[in-house]
């Protein structure tokens, strides 16, 4: 669901386990956040952005697949 977040994590060598420890949740919870089966809290999105990706926008990091497809359609 959050493909941009996954891409940035890969670029910066940040693991799901590292995020889990930082947020105080299980790795499964992180996977559920990323794939969209569990909603991530606003506070946790801010914590991830501010700690790991301060130069990137929340909108970019947490853009859903549906939002990305809508943007793509509007471009064409």
mmCIF file of the C-alpha atoms, coordinates in Angstrom:
data_MODEL
# 
_entry.id   MODEL 
# 
loop_
_atom_site.group_PDB 
_atom_site.id 
_atom_site.type_symbol 
_atom_site.label_atom_id 
_atom_site.label_alt_id 
_atom_site.label_comp_id 
_atom_site.label_asym_id 
_atom_site.label_entity_id 
_atom_site.label_seq_id 
_atom_site.pdbx_PDB_ins_code 
_atom_site.Cartn_x 
_atom_site.Cartn_y 
_atom_site.Cartn_z 
_atom_site.occupancy 
_atom_site.B_iso_or_equiv 
_atom_site.pdbx_formal_charge 
_atom_site.auth_seq_id 
_atom_site.auth_comp_id 
_atom_site.auth_asym_id 
_atom_site.auth_atom_id 
_atom_site.pdbx_PDB_model_num 
ATOM 1  C CA . UNK A 1 1  ? 0.000  0.000  0.000   1.00 0.00 ? 1  UNK A CA 1 
ATOM 2  C CA . UNK A 1 2  ? 2.743  2.493  0.896   1.00 0.00 ? 2  UNK A CA 1 
ATOM 3  C CA . UNK A 1 3  ? 5.124  1.808  -1.974  1.00 0.00 ? 3  UNK A CA 1 
ATOM 4  C CA . UNK A 1 4  ? 7.010  5.080  -1.545  1.00 0.00 ? 4  UNK A CA 1 
ATOM 5  C CA . UNK A 1 5  ? 7.714  4.294  2.104   1.00 0.00 ? 5  UNK A CA 1 
ATOM 6  C CA . UNK A 1 6  ? 8.973  0.829  1.148   1.00 0.00 ? 6  UNK A CA 1 
ATOM 7  C CA . UNK A 1 7  ? 11.189 2.287  -1.576  1.00 0.00 ? 7  UNK A CA 1 
ATOM 8  C CA . UNK A 1 8  ? 12.699 4.864  0.770   1.00 0.00 ? 8  UNK A CA 1 
ATOM 9  C CA . UNK A 1 9  ? 13.253 2.227  3.449   1.00 0.00 ? 9  UNK A CA 1 
ATOM 10 C CA . UNK A 1 10 ? 15.145 0.122  0.905   1.00 0.00 ? 10 UNK A CA 1 
ATOM 11 C CA . UNK A 1 11 ? 17.224 3.097  -0.295  1.00 0.00 ? 11 UNK A CA 1 
ATOM 12 C CA . UNK A 1 12 ? 18.157 3.955  3.280   1.00 0.00 ? 12 UNK A CA 1 
ATOM 13 C CA . UNK A 1 13 ? 18.561 0.336  4.457   1.00 0.00 ? 13 UNK A CA 1 
ATOM 14 C CA . UNK A 1 14 ? 15.856 0.691  7.096   1.00 0.00 ? 14 UNK A CA 1 
ATOM 15 C CA . UNK A 1 15 ? 14.221 -2.591 8.043   1.00 0.00 ? 15 UNK A CA 1 
ATOM 16 C CA . UNK A 1 16 ? 10.679 -3.280 9.155   1.00 0.00 ? 16 UNK A CA 1 
ATOM 17 C CA . UNK A 1 17 ? 12.181 -4.628 12.360  1.00 0.00 ? 17 UNK A CA 1 
ATOM 18 C CA . UNK A 1 18 ? 13.955 -1.309 12.973  1.00 0.00 ? 18 UNK A CA 1 
ATOM 19 C CA . UNK A 1 19 ? 10.681 0.582  12.523  1.00 0.00 ? 19 UNK A CA 1 
ATOM 20 C CA . UNK A 1 20 ? 8.920  -1.869 14.834  1.00 0.00 ? 20 UNK A CA 1 
ATOM 21 C CA . UNK A 1 21 ? 11.461 -1.334 17.603  1.00 0.00 ? 21 UNK A CA 1 
ATOM 22 C CA . UNK A 1 22 ? 11.316 2.444  17.159  1.00 0.00 ? 22 UNK A CA 1 
ATOM 23 C CA . UNK A 1 23 ? 7.500  2.525  17.324  1.00 0.00 ? 23 UNK A CA 1 
ATOM 24 C CA . UNK A 1 24 ? 7.254  -0.134 20.031  1.00 0.00 ? 24 UNK A CA 1 
ATOM 25 C CA . UNK A 1 25 ? 5.121  -2.496 17.956  1.00 0.00 ? 25 UNK A CA 1 
ATOM 26 C CA . UNK A 1 26 ? 5.640  -5.909 16.400  1.00 0.00 ? 26 UNK A CA 1 
ATOM 27 C CA . UNK A 1 27 ? 7.163  -6.427 12.986  1.00 0.00 ? 27 UNK A CA 1 
ATOM 28 C CA . UNK A 1 28 ? 3.830  -7.929 11.924  1.00 0.00 ? 28 UNK A CA 1 
ATOM 29 C CA . UNK A 1 29 ? 2.128  -4.648 12.845  1.00 0.00 ? 29 UNK A CA 1 
ATOM 30 C CA . UNK A 1 30 ? 4.587  -2.767 10.632  1.00 0.00 ? 30 UNK A CA 1 
ATOM 31 C CA . UNK A 1 31 ? 3.841  -5.152 7.758   1.00 0.00 ? 31 UNK A CA 1 
ATOM 32 C CA . UNK A 1 32 ? 0.119  -4.617 8.348   1.00 0.00 ? 32 UNK A CA 1 
ATOM 33 C CA . UNK A 1 33 ? 0.589  -0.823 8.343   1.00 0.00 ? 33 UNK A CA 1 
ATOM 34 C CA . UNK A 1 34 ? 2.489  -0.960 5.070   1.00 0.00 ? 34 UNK A CA 1 
ATOM 35 C CA . UNK A 1 35 ? 0.085  -3.315 3.288   1.00 0.00 ? 35 UNK A CA 1 
ATOM 36 C CA . UNK A 1 36 ? -2.948 -1.406 4.556   1.00 0.00 ? 36 UNK A CA 1 
ATOM 37 C CA . UNK A 1 37 ? -4.610 -4.119 6.598   1.00 0.00 ? 37 UNK A CA 1 
ATOM 38 C CA . UNK A 1 38 ? -4.113 -2.062 9.785   1.00 0.00 ? 38 UNK A CA 1 
ATOM 39 C CA . UNK A 1 39 ? -4.457 1.708  9.884   1.00 0.00 ? 39 UNK A CA 1 
ATOM 40 C CA . UNK A 1 40 ? -1.375 3.553  11.032  1.00 0.00 ? 40 UNK A CA 1 
ATOM 41 C CA . UNK A 1 41 ? -1.890 6.401  13.480  1.00 0.00 ? 41 UNK A CA 1 
ATOM 42 C CA . UNK A 1 42 ? -1.163 9.984  12.538  1.00 0.00 ? 42 UNK A CA 1 
ATOM 43 C CA . UNK A 1 43 ? 1.384  10.165 15.351  1.00 0.00 ? 43 UNK A CA 1 
ATOM 44 C CA . UNK A 1 44 ? 3.255  7.120  14.039  1.00 0.00 ? 44 UNK A CA 1 
ATOM 45 C CA . UNK A 1 45 ? 3.386  8.562  10.515  1.00 0.00 ? 45 UNK A CA 1 
ATOM 46 C CA . UNK A 1 46 ? 4.870  11.742 11.953  1.00 0.00 ? 46 UNK A CA 1 
ATOM 47 C CA . UNK A 1 47 ? 7.374  9.810  14.049  1.00 0.00 ? 47 UNK A CA 1 
ATOM 48 C CA . UNK A 1 48 ? 8.551  7.770  11.045  1.00 0.00 ? 48 UNK A CA 1 
ATOM 49 C CA . UNK A 1 49 ? 8.838  10.817 8.811   1.00 0.00 ? 49 UNK A CA 1 
ATOM 50 C CA . UNK A 1 50 ? 10.599 13.017 11.364  1.00 0.00 ? 50 UNK A CA 1 
ATOM 51 C CA . UNK A 1 51 ? 13.052 10.362 12.554  1.00 0.00 ? 51 UNK A CA 1 
ATOM 52 C CA . UNK A 1 52 ? 13.915 8.589  9.310   1.00 0.00 ? 52 UNK A CA 1 
ATOM 53 C CA . UNK A 1 53 ? 12.879 10.838 6.406   1.00 0.00 ? 53 UNK A CA 1 
ATOM 54 C CA . UNK A 1 54 ? 12.841 14.475 7.566   1.00 0.00 ? 54 UNK A CA 1 
ATOM 55 C CA . UNK A 1 55 ? 13.392 15.845 4.063   1.00 0.00 ? 55 UNK A CA 1 
ATOM 56 C CA . UNK A 1 56 ? 10.430 13.962 2.538   1.00 0.00 ? 56 UNK A CA 1 
ATOM 57 C CA . UNK A 1 57 ? 6.759  14.880 2.775   1.00 0.00 ? 57 UNK A CA 1 
ATOM 58 C CA . UNK A 1 58 ? 4.137  12.824 4.567   1.00 0.00 ? 58 UNK A CA 1 
ATOM 59 C CA . UNK A 1 59 ? 2.042  12.940 1.415   1.00 0.00 ? 59 UNK A CA 1 
ATOM 60 C CA . UNK A 1 60 ? 4.810  11.279 -0.562  1.00 0.00 ? 60 UNK A CA 1 
ATOM 61 C CA . UNK A 1 61 ? 5.799  8.679  2.037   1.00 0.00 ? 61 UNK A CA 1 
ATOM 62 C CA . UNK A 1 62 ? 2.271  7.580  2.859   1.00 0.00 ? 62 UNK A CA 1 
ATOM 63 C CA . UNK A 1 63 ? 0.662  7.888  -0.555  1.00 0.00 ? 63 UNK A CA 1 
ATOM 64 C CA . UNK A 1 64 ? -1.631 4.920  -1.101  1.00 0.00 ? 64 UNK A CA 1 
ATOM 65 C CA . UNK A 1 65 ? -1.730 2.874  -4.288  1.00 0.00 ? 65 UNK A CA 1 
ATOM 66 C CA . UNK A 1 66 ? -5.179 4.283  -5.046  1.00 0.00 ? 66 UNK A CA 1 
ATOM 67 C CA . UNK A 1 67 ? -3.933 7.869  -4.669  1.00 0.00 ? 67 UNK A CA 1 
ATOM 68 C CA . UNK A 1 68 ? -0.969 7.154  -6.924  1.00 0.00 ? 68 UNK A CA 1 
ATOM 69 C CA . UNK A 1 69 ? -3.267 5.681  -9.613  1.00 0.00 ? 69 UNK A CA 1 
ATOM 70 C CA . UNK A 1 70 ? -5.595 8.672  -9.399  1.00 0.00 ? 70 UNK A CA 1 
ATOM 71 C CA . UNK A 1 71 ? -2.659 11.075 -9.840  1.00 0.00 ? 71 UNK A CA 1 
ATOM 72 C CA . UNK A 1 72 ? -1.455 9.069  -12.825 1.00 0.00 ? 72 UNK A CA 1 
ATOM 73 C CA . UNK A 1 73 ? -4.889 9.204  -14.455 1.00 0.00 ? 73 UNK A CA 1 
ATOM 74 C CA . UNK A 1 74 ? -5.102 12.957 -13.933 1.00 0.00 ? 74 UNK A CA 1 
ATOM 75 C CA . UNK A 1 75 ? -1.738 13.420 -15.660 1.00 0.00 ? 75 UNK A CA 1 
ATOM 76 C CA . UNK A 1 76 ? -2.975 11.657 -18.797 1.00 0.00 ? 76 UNK A CA 1 
# 
